[in-house]
Amino acid sequence: MGPVGRGFSDRVRVGTDVVFRATSRLDRVFEVGILLKGLDGLLEVAGGILLFFIKPEYLNHLATTLTQHELAEDPRDFLATHILHSTQNLAAGSLVFAALYLLSHGLVKIVLVWEILHNRFWAYLGLIYLTIGFMIYQIYRFTYSHSISLVLLTVFDGVIVYLTVVEYRKRKSKRATASA
């Protein structure tokens, strides 16, 4: 049977390990969510690397340039004032912290996604606990920032945790059946 109509994971083998195989609609949703988590991890690593090379003054200048037109029309524009406010309070130390945070968070996500896609059972629990930990941190950060993006990210992470738990239980059940 050819690759037409089949998912990425149905066609690919890496080394001798079989890559995750989506067999149901829920599996496909899980697979897409996990791939999005991996893409997010790659973007976080790229962002973390960039932050090592950017000075706070440059970010402040960039934010001023990007928001000046909007603020000229409406000095109380919600998004523009928040962008400007967040860059004005940046210090070099906070950029290093953000860079290290993004790099570590992104690398851990990439490793866990890779391991899940290669059917490493331990990675399911790692992803579940790591994501719950970051959800708690995101909720804590929301109490200060009131950022809608944090709410959306936390909801997305909640869906990923749910799908990962379902997939983990299914795989655990299959392992128990296979060893019995």
C-alpha positions, 0 to 999 in steps of 0.5 A: 500500500502506498503513502497516499491517505496515510499519516506521516507516522504510518510511513516512517521508520527511524533505525530499527524503532517503529515510529508512533502509528496513529490508528484512530481519530483520537490518535491522529489528534494526539499526533498533531498535538504532539507535533505542534508541541515539537514545533513549539519546542523548536521555535522556543529554542530558536527564540532562546538563541536569538535572545542571547544576541538581542540587547534590551535597548533594541527590543525597546526601540523595535517595540516603539517603532512597531507601536507608534502608529497605533498609539498615535491613533489611540494612546490607550490601545490595549495591545500597543501599550502592553507591548511597549510597557513589557519592553521598557521594563526589560533588563539584560539579566531578564533577557538571559533568564528568558533565553535560558528558560526558552532553550531549556523548555524547548529542548526538553519538549523536543526530546520528549516529543521525539521519544514519544514518536519513537514509542518510548513509554517513559516519555509519556509520563515525562510529558504529562508531568512537565506540561502540568508543571508549566501549566501551574507556572502559566497560571501563576504568571497569568495572575500578574500579566492577565495575558490571553495568550497564557490562557490559550496556551494553558488550555492547549497544554491541558488538551495535550495532557488529556490526550497524552494520558489517554494514549499512555493508558492505551499503551500501558494496557497493550503492554500488559496484554502483550506480556500476559 
